[in-house]
Amino acid sequence: RKEVEQDPGPFNVPEGATVAFNCTYSNSASQSFFWYRQDCRKEPKLLMSVYSSGNEDGRFTAQLNRASQYISLLIRDSKLSDSATYLCVVKVDTGRRALTFGSGTRLQVQP
Amino acid sequence: DAGVIQSPRHEVTEMGQEVTLRCKPISGHDYLFWYRQTMMRGLELLIYFNNNVPIDDSGMPEDRFSAKMPNASFSTLKIQPSEPRDSAVYFCASSNYRGLFPTEQYFGPGTRLTVT
């Protein structure tokens, strides 16, 4: 089983739609959680951190469910510019300083 | 502010040749990471350094791969000899930590390697 699993998609949605992605992680000792965004042929960039209480940044809402070991990303009023791959990222609570990246979920927002 | 700088941006080489990828992290960052990304395997961590010291190289696929960080502003990833299955995008990233928690990991633009 992969440490971080995501539905690869693609999710094809019309402009203005609300779309949600889930990501599951296997290690219950995981400590820090993030969503990164990667545009086609570009490098990954941090979209937002995910806090235990959930957090919102404009049209984006991230939530963490430790009991079920998943995190989610909700995008409201989607824009054409939201088209990208969204990577779920987890840091496990060990001495290791590395992040574990999911394979990503591709979103295509259509006019 | 300059971000993470990688060179070359594209590299095409023949099987058996030596390939050297270069990275300059963001000034002041004390962690440097090398990743490889392919369609099949996604983004894989190869090795990371803390204060120029290699900490975890368990992701390095085999002895053909080696990485060095001679100083805080420069790192190399070398493949010798290269093979077609090494074709991928190689990313370098740098970050800091606040205690146990990582700050944002900043990625370079990547080197697209094609081995024929």
Chai-1 contact restraints between the chains, C-beta under 6 A:
chainA,res_idxA,chainB,res_idxB,connection_type,confidence,min_distance_angstrom,max_distance_angstrom,comment,restraint_id
A,S32,B,F101,contact,1.0,0.0,6.0,A-B,restraint_1
A,E43,B,F91,contact,1.0,0.0,6.0,A-B,restraint_2
A,E43,B,F107,contact,1.0,0.0,6.0,A-B,restraint_3
A,E43,B,P109,contact,1.0,0.0,6.0,A-B,restraint_4
A,E43,B,G110,contact,1.0,0.0,6.0,A-B,restraint_5
A,P44,B,F107,contact,1.0,0.0,6.0,A-B,restraint_6
A,L46,B,E104,contact,1.0,0.0,6.0,A-B,restraint_7
A,A98,B,L45,contact,1.0,0.0,6.0,A-B,restraint_8
A,A98,B,Y48,contact,1.0,0.0,6.0,A-B,restraint_9
A,F101,B,L43,contact,1.0,0.0,6.0,A-B,restraint_10
A,S103,B,G42,contact,1.0,0.0,6.0,A-B,restraint_11
